């Protein structure tokens, strides 16, 4: 008699388009980032130039969800200060992907 081989039901076709994130956003760090960028925008409006953010947005759109989460989690205040338009773009991309509200 032949042996029946069961294949997993979650084949690649069912999972296509779904990205699993092995880690979660550090909401404490995310809150600090948002507060810092908001304060920076109030004190220095040049930090929020739409063309700069759109250029950075093109960079982050190619990243997978997990990469974006890692970048947000591992960023520091000095990163936010040095590259505010990048982190504005990162937050916008996280929102668009519904990874943050």
HURA-V216000 format. One line per field, one symbol per residue. ss: DSSP state (H for helix, E for strand, - for the rest). phi: phi as a letter, one per 40 degrees, with the letter a starting at -180 (. if undefined). burial: I if it has 9 or more other ideal C-beta (glycine too) atoms within 8 Angstrom, else O. A space follows every 10 residues. Layout:
ss = ???
phi = ???
burial = ???
//
This chain:
ss = ---------- -HHHH----- ------HHHH HHHHHHHHHH HHH-HHHH-H HHHHHHHHHH H---HHHHHH HHHH--HHHH HH-HHHHHHH HHHHHH---- -
phi = .cccbccdcc cdcccdgbbc bcbbcccccc cccccccccc cccacccbcd dccccccccc ccccdccccc cccccbdccc ccbccccccc cccccccgcb c
burial = OOOOOOOOOO OOOOOOOOOO IOOOIOOOII OIIIOIIOOI IOOOOOIIOO OOIIIIIOII OOIOIIOIII IIIOIOOOII OOOIIIIIII IIIIIOOOIO O
//
